[in-house]
Amino acid sequence: MKIKALENLVKINKLNTEPPDQTEFNGMVSAATLKLQDIVLPGLSVDSQFSLAYGAAHALSLAALRWHGYRSDARYLVFQCLEHTLGLEKSKWRVLDKCHQCRNLAEYEGHLDVDIQLLKELVSISNELLVLVKDLAPVAQN
């Protein structure tokens, strides 16, 4: 299914088209599921919980993009595409975008100061993404 907004991103070389692959999709969903299960393990630091939740959100967002037949090399873009790939509210993908900025500060500048409320929102949205992605039909075969 072609989505005009995503096709526009292809035209400006922000997204690439690539046939979806069920095995790849299943792997992303499985990895995200494990990350979300691990978040509740006792003794995990807030930083670790954030990293797991962010990783799950990214894997699920990428799975949704791949399900539609697109790929992006830009991590932030998979979150921005959620409005089109899963119908996620703009306010929710903006939370994920904020988490991406926090992740970048930690990754590239060594500064991670996780806000507990942001972490709660990230975990909640990640769990919502898991449900939405699992509700997608099997990957269409060309």
JOBEL-V821999 format. One record per backbone hydrogen bond with DSSP energy under -1.0 kcal/mol. NH is the residue of the N-H (numbers start at 1). CO is the residue of the C=O. If there is no record, write none. Layout:
nh->NH co->CO
nh->NH co->CO
This chain:
nh->7 co->3
nh->8 co->4
nh->9 co->5
nh->10 co->6
nh->11 co->7
nh->12 co->8
nh->13 co->10
nh->14 co->9
nh->15 co->9
nh->16 co->71
nh->18 co->69
nh->25 co->21
nh->26 co->22
nh->27 co->23
nh->28 co->24
nh->29 co->25
nh->30 co->26
nh->31 co->27
nh->32 co->28
nh->33 co->29
nh->34 co->30
nh->35 co->31
nh->36 co->32
nh->37 co->33
nh->38 co->34
nh->39 co->35
nh->41 co->38
nh->44 co->41
nh->49 co->45
nh->50 co->46
nh->51 co->47
nh->52 co->48
nh->53 co->49
nh->54 co->50
nh->55 co->51
nh->56 co->52
nh->57 co->53
nh->58 co->54
nh->59 co->55
nh->60 co->56
nh->61 co->57
nh->62 co->58
nh->63 co->59
nh->64 co->60
nh->65 co->61
nh->66 co->62
nh->67 co->63
nh->68 co->64
nh->69 co->66
nh->70 co->65
nh->71 co->16
nh->80 co->76
nh->81 co->77
nh->82 co->79
nh->84 co->81
nh->85 co->81
nh->86 co->82
nh->88 co->82
nh->93 co->89
nh->94 co->90
nh->95 co->91
nh->96 co->92
nh->97 co->93
nh->98 co->94
nh->99 co->95
nh->100 co->96
nh->101 co->97
nh->102 co->98
nh->103 co->99
nh->104 co->100
nh->105 co->101
nh->106 co->102
nh->107 co->103
nh->108 co->104
nh->109 co->105
nh->111 co->105
nh->119 co->115
nh->120 co->116
nh->121 co->117
nh->122 co->118
nh->123 co->119
nh->124 co->120
nh->125 co->121
nh->126 co->122
nh->127 co->123
nh->128 co->124
nh->129 co->125
nh->130 co->126
nh->131 co->127
nh->132 co->128
nh->133 co->129
nh->134 co->130
nh->135 co->131
nh->136 co->133
